[in-house]
Amino acid sequence: MTDVWLQRVVEDLQGSAAAGDEAELVRRLLSGHGGASEPFTSAVRSLPRDLRTRLTGAVLARSVDDVLDRAWALSLLTHDLDGALTPDDVERQVPDLAGRWTSHRPHRLAGCIEIARRAGVEVPLPLVEVGRRSVQLEQYERGPLPAALAGVRAPALNSGEAWSDAVLAQLPALGPAWRALLEHALSATSGKPSARWDERARQLLAQVGDGLRPAVVSWLALVGRPRTAPLERRQWGYDANEAFDPHNANALRGLVWTLSLLPGDAATARALGALVETSLRKVPGLGPRSPKTANAGVYALSRLEGEDALGQLARLAARVTHRTTSKEVHAALDRRAAAAGISREEVEELAVPGYGLQVGGRCVVHLGRATAELAVADSDVTLTWRNAAGKVVKSVPAAVRREHREELQELKATAKDVAAMLSAQVERVDRQFLARRTWPFTAWRERYLDHPLVGTIARRLIWVVDGTPLGWADGALRGLDEAAAEPGADAEVRLWHPAGRDVGEVLAWREWLTRHEVVQPFKQAHREVYLLTDAERATATYSNRFAAHVVRQHQFNALAAARGWTHRLRLMVDGSFPPAIRDLPRWGLRAEFWVEGAGEEYGQDTTEAGAYLRLTTDQVRFYPRSAPENTSHGYGGGYESWSGTERQPAAALELQEVPTLVLSEVLRDVDLFVGVASVGNDPTWQDGGPQGRFRAYWQSYSFGELSATAATRRDLLARLVPRLAIAERCSLRDRFLVVRGDLRTYKIHLGSGNVLMEPNDQYLCIVAKQTPDAGSDAVFLPFEGDRTLEVILSKALLLADDSAITDVTITSQIRCDR
């Protein structure tokens, strides 16, 4: 509120008092005008005592919509009137706040607490908990609430979260040192602990003893589980049940800081790594659940010594996309690299644990007379059990569950860790194409080929060793001629990329992989190559190849982050936003993908928080890294570069100046964004979405010309289809895989996976499962990661036997209008 407005409010209050208009005074007190401002509270408290006594009675008798308004007025009127409020009076004024998240008027909560304390009434816990959350989330409006809460006796943590409930249940038996430690943890309100904070934590650690690590690790395992006391889903723009209680989050931060003062071990590092990822899980309308908790987990990992903590940091470096937390992870790895005197890339490579696996990704664990084999097969991690007789059994033997409970839990946790690390390393290695990494053969063999975990990835890829492409087969590195290679120790190794290679060589490697049944962890031999087109030579400085698409913004944002791009969610606000950017430091370049918000209706084209649901795509451009940033308005209107008075806007580079590999990889990323996030992929959008605005786009994308990715898919299907059990019912025709069923003939588009039925091209809506259960298992696929290909094969197998389909949502369409 402005000073002038506030002065007018105070003057009006004083004028009503001077005129003796008590009814008007009551109205003004309950209106909320003036809030917790010092001039207003002073004006009320300075009213004559007898007048305030009469006003107290009038306020108590007045009917109000929100008892918080009345409680605040009463707290101001009775600040020095002992006995003015009876316990019965107060209990009627304290609202039932169970299920509330916060209050946007924290000073009114303070009023409730104050009148309760003056009347000797116990402050209800829901009021305390809402007050604590409001203190954290309403930083600019909290007023007297922190002071009011400071005098309340209540449990240290808010209830309602699985982990805090566990702490509160165990705390009475743990003793006073634990309670002091928890109170100290709640003081962790800064970004990092001070030396004084750490010193106090060490003193408390000495009193708590060895029980801290297992207790805190067990509590961390409960973080992020569904709330035990659900909250109302309203008024905040997001589901508060999915968020972290901000008061408890301070305690979490302090606990993990304290945990990091102990020597590192696998369980601690694993718990902290899981906490980081859990804390960054996205909540619609909110974003990450608790970035400050995630950052605390990263900081704790950075302080722990040992391979386990370093391995978790390396895994998070490949997985975390939240900008602030990612920056913390990379800074931690940079510090480790500087301390060791090696490069950041080498730290990430050396940080990958072996998990007790042998070369090839397997290990056998004996638990009593039973054995478990932990194995990495392609991108699957499995645990296979054998009983005392050596026979494979489907479940964990009863003797193991009974006699080796702790070892079993550790084994299962290790298998989970291996799966998470394997996925992270696939993503890291896939990004090496643009990192321009090379290795001397000896170091590469140790860190990649013969590494127990990374080796399961490296042995499925093609590498260039001293200029010769080689792959792993039959226990050796071999060329296309199948001869085993014996490179020298200093031979240079780099990843093979099809860009710039002879077409015959690329095709030969594809056949080599198929012959040896190698399933690549990502597309390499079958990787799409995006060469400069005549249209791009004509536009010179930009590519329109992926313009005029409509994509789902939040899915696009997640994909961009996973591929190393930076993109801010565009909001329907009066503000400026940069394009999606891929920084290419090894090339001295940055790539930009220009996008704009789609739609003009707030709430229909946006989330409740104002973020556009959909974007329209435009140009791809390249600039020197030092060039000023381009931005566009939140409502659209095109991009422009504003560089101030000292720097001139930089022109985009001509595309023909961009290295072939860089152009290809950047355009491949953009193709991925469009191919996955386009609304044209949604089979339920046949009507064109809101008001049918995107019907023409949906139709053109769903059954239009093939992108480079879809063209590669077509080439692969040409080789795969003859091997299918339904081969005689399938053929490739232009942009479609045509499948002849018993009832109809179907055309499956190779880009979108959408289906048309002959003879009249009637659309067939089949909503695919998130994980197709047929398709990829029915035939050998030479690479992983193309879900659309899996969907196409799944639909083909389904429709070839259409007379056996029982799903009425499908059969009703097939049999309609035949």
Stockholm file with secondary structure:
# STOCKHOLM 1.0

chainA/1-818         MTDVWLQRVVEDLQGSAAAGDEAELVRRLLSGHGGASEPFTSAVRSLPRDLRTRLTGAVLARSVDDVLDRAWALSLLTHDLDGALTPDDVERQVPDLAGRWTSHRPHRLAGCIEIARRAGVEVPLPLVEVGRRSVQLEQYERGPLPAALAGVRAPALNSGEAWSDAVLAQLPALGPAWRALLEHALSATSGKPSARWDERARQLLAQVGDGLRPAVVSWLALVGRPRTAPLERRQWGYDANEAFDPHNANALRGLVWTLSLLPGDAATARALGALVETSLRKVPGLGPRSPKTANAGVYALSRLEGEDALGQLARLAARVTHRTTSKEVHAALDRRAAAAGISREEVEELAVPGYGLQVGGRCVVHLGRATAELAVADSDVTLTWRNAAGKVVKSVPAAVRREHREELQELKATAKDVAAMLSAQVERVDRQFLARRTWPFTAWRERYLDHPLVGTIARRLIWVVDGTPLGWADGALRGLDEAAAEPGADAEVRLWHPAGRDVGEVLAWREWLTRHEVVQPFKQAHREVYLLTDAERATATYSNRFAAHVVRQHQFNALAAARGWTHRLRLMVDGSFPPAIRDLPRWGLRAEFWVEGAGEEYGQDTTEAGAYLRLTTDQVRFYPRSAPENTSHGYGGGYESWSGTERQPAAALELQEVPTLVLSEVLRDVDLFVGVASVGNDPTWQDGGPQGRFRAYWQSYSFGELSATAATRRDLLARLVPRLAIAERCSLRDRFLVVRGDLRTYKIHLGSGNVLMEPNDQYLCIVAKQTPDAGSDAVFLPFEGDRTLEVILSKALLLADDSAITDVTITSQIRCDR
#=GR chainA/1-818 SS CCHHHHHHHHHHHHHHHHTTCHHHHHHHHHHCTTTTCHHHHHHHHTSCHHHHHHHHHHHHHSCCSCHHHHHHHHHHHTTTCTTSSCHHHHHHHSCCCTTCCCCSCHHHHHHHHHHHHHTTCCCCHHHHHHHHHHHHHCTTTCTTHHHHHHTCCCCSSCSSSHHHHHHHHHHHHHCHHHHHHHHHHHTCCSSSCCHHHHHHHHHHHHHHCTTHHHHHHHHHTTTTSCCSSCCCCCSSSSCGGGSCCHHHHHHHHHHHHHHTTSCCCHHHHHHHHHHHHHHTCEETTTEESCHHHHHHHHHHHHHCCSHHHHHHHHHHHHHCCCHHHHHHHHHHHHHHHHHHTSCHHHHHHHTCCCTTCBTTTEEEEEETTEEEEEEEETTEEEEEEECTTSCEESSCCHHHHHHCHHHHHHHHHHHHHHHHHHHHHHHHHHTHHHHTCCEEHHHHIIIIITCTTTHHHHTTSCEEETTEEEEEETTEEECTTCCBCCCCTTCEEEECCSTTSCHHHHHHHHHHHHHTTCCBSSCSTTCCCCCCCHHHHHHCSCBCTTCSCEEEHHHHHHHHHHTTEECCCCBSSSSEECCEEEEEGGGTEEEEEEEEECCSCTTTSBCTTSBBSEEEEEEEEEEETTSCCEEEETTCCCEEECCTTTSCCCCCCCGGGSCHHHHHHHHHHHHHHHHHHBGGGCGGGTTCSGGGTTHHHHHHHHHSCCCHHHHHHHHHHHHHGGGSTTGGGEEEETTEEEEECSSCEEEEETTTCCEEEETTTEEECCCCCSSCSSSTTTSCCSBSCCHHHHHHHHHHHHHHTGGGCCCHHHHHHHSTTC
#=GC SS_cons         CCHHHHHHHHHHHHHHHHTTCHHHHHHHHHHCTTTTCHHHHHHHHTSCHHHHHHHHHHHHHSCCSCHHHHHHHHHHHTTTCTTSSCHHHHHHHSCCCTTCCCCSCHHHHHHHHHHHHHTTCCCCHHHHHHHHHHHHHCTTTCTTHHHHHHTCCCCSSCSSSHHHHHHHHHHHHHCHHHHHHHHHHHTCCSSSCCHHHHHHHHHHHHHHCTTHHHHHHHHHTTTTSCCSSCCCCCSSSSCGGGSCCHHHHHHHHHHHHHHTTSCCCHHHHHHHHHHHHHHTCEETTTEESCHHHHHHHHHHHHHCCSHHHHHHHHHHHHHCCCHHHHHHHHHHHHHHHHHHTSCHHHHHHHTCCCTTCBTTTEEEEEETTEEEEEEEETTEEEEEEECTTSCEESSCCHHHHHHCHHHHHHHHHHHHHHHHHHHHHHHHHHTHHHHTCCEEHHHHIIIIITCTTTHHHHTTSCEEETTEEEEEETTEEECTTCCBCCCCTTCEEEECCSTTSCHHHHHHHHHHHHHTTCCBSSCSTTCCCCCCCHHHHHHCSCBCTTCSCEEEHHHHHHHHHHTTEECCCCBSSSSEECCEEEEEGGGTEEEEEEEEECCSCTTTSBCTTSBBSEEEEEEEEEEETTSCCEEEETTCCCEEECCTTTSCCCCCCCGGGSCHHHHHHHHHHHHHHHHHHBGGGCGGGTTCSGGGTTHHHHHHHHHSCCCHHHHHHHHHHHHHGGGSTTGGGEEEETTEEEEECSSCEEEEETTTCCEEEETTTEEECCCCCSSCSSSTTTSCCSBSCCHHHHHHHHHHHHHHTGGGCCCHHHHHHHSTTC
//
